[in-house]
Amino acid sequence: MSKVILITGGSSGIGKAIGEFLHDKGYTVYGTSRKPEQVIRSVFPLVALDVRNAESISEAVAEVIAKAGTIDVLINNAGVGITGPLEEIPADEIRNNFETNLFGPVEVMKAVLPQMRAQKSGLIINVTSIAGYMGLPYRSVYSASKGALELISEALRMEVKQFGVTITTVAPGDFATNIAAGRYHAPVVKGSAYEKVYGDILATMNDHVDAGSDPVQMAEAVYAIMKTPNPEVHYKVGAFMQKFSIVLKRILPGKTYEKMLMKHYKL
């Protein structure tokens, strides 16, 4: 029997690309969407799930187990972007970002772990971000939520290893998806102290996403992880300089790295 894969946020972008790729490889794939009835022509079934709602998570996981008998691999992909000067981002939007990018994935893991512990096997792949390895200007909340998921994954990996369950993360750089459309943008406020710089950086961010890599690269990376007998703790997928920026942060003095980032963002 083929392994059963559950992908959160499987209706578009990276999640959809991963689902289609694994479906073509013969896996039994279930994706999730907040409104699956509105998704047209998905090649794999979608179940209703809102990662911000614990009841929704429990019901979706129970539905997949009832239909497929198990969940072998969870790909925690659902997430949302957020940009803006931290001073001007409403507290509710910060909370929503953490609910989606951190607390939601944590609750989905908690929902599938009893099944994985019972079967003494399972793989959880948490999709984070290269932005989670550094504090990026005007992306502070996004960097923080994704960075927190990296660290929680590290810790939980050690806690569940005894049960035959493996946890790893894969951090994408810029990919050509619709994430910018669903991202919360703090408005560029006329007369704000941040108006000029934030406006310029926001345009640059959107250009980077539009010129990003093909999401199929993420699908290939996830497939390779699934075929690896003993996956690494973390993986990074993206352009060379995006991945190399993580290495530079590790070896450069803090102020030197800060200057490099500020030069890149023209600050």
Buried (B, 14 or more C-beta within 10 A) or exposed (E): EEBBBBBBBBBBBBBBBBBBBBBEBEBBBBBBBBEBEEBEEBEBBBBBBBBBBBEBBBBBBEBBBEEBEBBBBBBBBBBBBBBBBBEBBEEEBBEBBBBBBBBBBBBBBBBBBEBBBEBEBBBBBBBBBBBBBBBBBBBBBBBBBBBBBBEBBBEBBEEBEEBEBBBBBBBBBBBBBEBBEEBBBBEBBEEBEBEEBBBBBBEEBBEBBEEBBEBBBBBBBBBEBBEEEEBEEBBBBBBEEBBEBBEBBEEEEEEEBBEBBEEEBEE
